[in-house]
């Protein structure tokens, strides 16, 4: 399952922006940018250039950074999503953004800038003993890492581990007593406050505000570049290149997600950004810190979306599904009897309408789970019970 057919028009548009939320590139990889100064310009996918020379990316989503969270700082779940009431200023006027000011004061020290070879992204302090989480695409391909704190201090970091599938990575700095962020374990609610903090376009400690616009989002066409872009939190808080790896925070100053992608205006989008849920980030981070392989459910097929053209060419009556192009030898799919030419109609009760649907369905299961998969073979439907394997 390494290559997938793209979703025609929408996929092409969406992929343009997904990867652009990666790290920001600088013209000199050897230089060590000052946290308060925007990075030098360089037009590179997944990176953030300085404001005067911002270059719009037209590439499909890609990532350049990774980090893994540490189990030590995993916060207790909170179900309180009440936004603090606005306060009066000395003159008696009500400031509706007073709650945001308090949130920023609490969380901003826990959000860092991650400097890599030729670029930068964002990160979150995961534990007081030096663990920093960020996106895998932020650190991918780099051999040196530096963490710049909100105080302006820059500290060298080492890579603890990465999970390209989940797009999470963990860095460690030789520094203790850090202001670890609190991560929410309960799912956010659509409509609640969302505050994004990071280093877009090299502007460290930037804050943007919006709401949680949607949950369990999948970006059409993203399967070509990353398996992480499913089951995401959607927000209208502005997210730009360089925000990747930064925090999406709720009214209780808890991290509800790690910013990972956005759809650019060039795709006719306005304020559509995405974050990996905090629960996913912490689960992956804990495994990376513990030195354990990250578990991902695995089926073992190469497939493409069923199009009207394919259906007509091969006489397939199904009006939706994924065409099995190849079955890996020894895979769960082969053991269950799935064959090339089969059309996968549903997995675990979820209809397969686009290639990302299968990734999303597997994301909701663990290795070892037995899942019913409905297929169409020679225009006859049958249900197969498949015991999922592990893709590490």
URFENHU-V505556 format. One record per backbone hydrogen bond with DSSP energy under -0.5 kcal/mol. NH is the residue of the N-H (numbers start at 1). CO is the residue of the C=O. If there is no record, write none. Layout:
NH,CO  NH,CO
//
This chain:
5,303  8,6  11,7  12,7  12,8  13,9  14,10  15,11  16,12  16,13  17,14  18,14  19,15  20,17  21,17  21,18  22,19  24,47  24,120  26,118  29,27  33,31  37,34  44,42  47,44  49,47  53,50  54,51  56,54  65,137  65,138  67,134  68,132  68,169  69,281  73,70  74,71  81,79  87,95  89,93  92,89  95,87  96,94  98,95  101,97  102,98  103,99  104,100  105,101  106,102  107,103  108,104  110,107  111,108  112,123  113,148  114,121  115,113  115,146  116,114  116,119  117,144  119,116  120,24  121,114  122,244  123,112  124,133  125,110  126,124  126,131  127,131  130,127  132,171  133,124  134,169  138,64  138,65  139,135  139,136  140,136  142,139  145,157  146,115  147,155  148,113  148,146  149,147  149,153  152,149  155,147  157,145  158,172  160,158  160,170  161,170  163,168  167,163  168,163  169,134  170,67  170,161  171,132  172,158  173,130  174,156  175,173  177,128  178,128  180,178  181,125  184,255  191,212  192,189  194,210  195,249  196,194  196,208  197,247  198,206  199,242  201,241  202,199  203,200  204,35  204,202  206,198  206,203  208,196  210,194  212,192  213,211  213,234  214,234  217,232  219,229  220,218  222,219  224,221  225,222  226,222  230,228  232,217  233,275  234,214  235,273  236,211  242,22  243,240  244,21  244,22  245,259  246,243  247,197  248,257  249,195  249,247  250,254  253,250  255,182  256,248  256,254  257,248  258,276  259,246  259,257  260,274  261,274  262,17  263,272  264,262  267,264  268,265  269,264  272,263  273,235  273,271  274,261  275,233  276,258  277,231  278,256  280,277  281,277  282,278  283,279  284,280  285,281  286,282  287,283  288,284  289,69  289,285  290,286  291,287  291,288  292,287  297,365  298,389  302,326  303,3  304,323  306,321  307,305  311,307  312,308  313,309  314,310  315,311  315,312  316,311  321,352  322,344  323,304  324,342  325,302  325,323  326,302  328,300  331,328  333,299  335,331  336,332  337,333  337,334  338,333  341,324  342,339  343,376  344,322  344,342  345,343  345,374  346,374  347,350  348,372  350,347  351,349  352,345  353,351  357,354  358,354  358,355  359,355  360,356  361,357  362,358  363,359  364,360  364,361  365,362  368,388  369,366  371,369  371,386  373,384  374,346  375,373  375,382  376,343  377,375  377,380  380,377  382,375  384,373  384,382  386,371  386,384  387,385  388,369  388,386  389,298  391,296  392,390
//
